Amino acid sequence: MSLRQHFLSLIVLYGICFSCVYAAVYGPVISANFPDPAILVTPNVTYAYATNSGNINIQVATSYNNGTTWTLLDGVDALPDVGPWATVNLTWAPDVIDRGDGTFVMYYAAESPSQMTHCVGAATSTNPVGPYTPQTQPIACQTAGGGAIDPAGFQDVDGQRYIVYKVDGSSLGGGGACGNANGQYSTPIMLQMMEADALTPTGDPVQILDRGQQDGPLVEAPVLILHNGTYVLTYSSNCYNTDLYDVAYATAPSVSGPYTKSSSPLLVTGDDGLTGPGGATPTPDGTLMVFHATVNFNPLTRYMYTATISWNGTAMNV
């Protein structure tokens, strides 16, 4: 081998190694329809939860190596009973928190026949896998605004608990791929203070974000974390069933805002070969994120991916 060939071989070799070391997006890590994933980190097992599929109201997957590889628990339904206020098989975008007293709290959105919209509810279990027992009443419905969906829990440094969720103006009509193309109805992100039980709302919800020109007809899928003293709200914008869907974020100096959107989305179609990335949930420490991306539009099929998060001050990168 000539010196030049040897040098080129080293470049190729080290290029491969550098790619492995610095890769940020991985997957798909679940090659099955697993949309709107949430992540729960416990000392020995990491869990992921997703929107209903088939007759399973809430899907569950596990990882025993800190979110590197995942196993979908086939046939396991974390929420076999969606509650007396809800109907089955329309259960979306769950989130699970550890309340710290041996109880895990699941937030989810489900269709309420009495409200004729989706509402946000909660359920509890002593086992992260479930089964979770639902509360008898939802937390929020926002019926006049089109319903409430995409809940996620957050605990501040002072111990105060909150949830964030979307008011689903998209469900009120307006045409287009996701029902709100004319932008007639707002899709604000709300912050709701909760009692210490993480189940009971207290006070009125506060709007902390809404769509802008760059967001298309909506913002949704909010998740709130605190990173180095800055409140970081991840969310998706544009239509979930198009290749314009994305992952974005906004930052604020206090939990109630004001939130400033980043200058560009975190993930868009084309990044790392992804199509329509969205529905992201970062871990509370801001080091890892799960999200879905579309692999088929008909029927709509979204696999789960993971991403390693890096930070430059308050700027979030994957």
Disulfide bonds with the S-S distance in Angstrom:
Cys119-Cys141 2.06
Cys178-Cys239 2.12
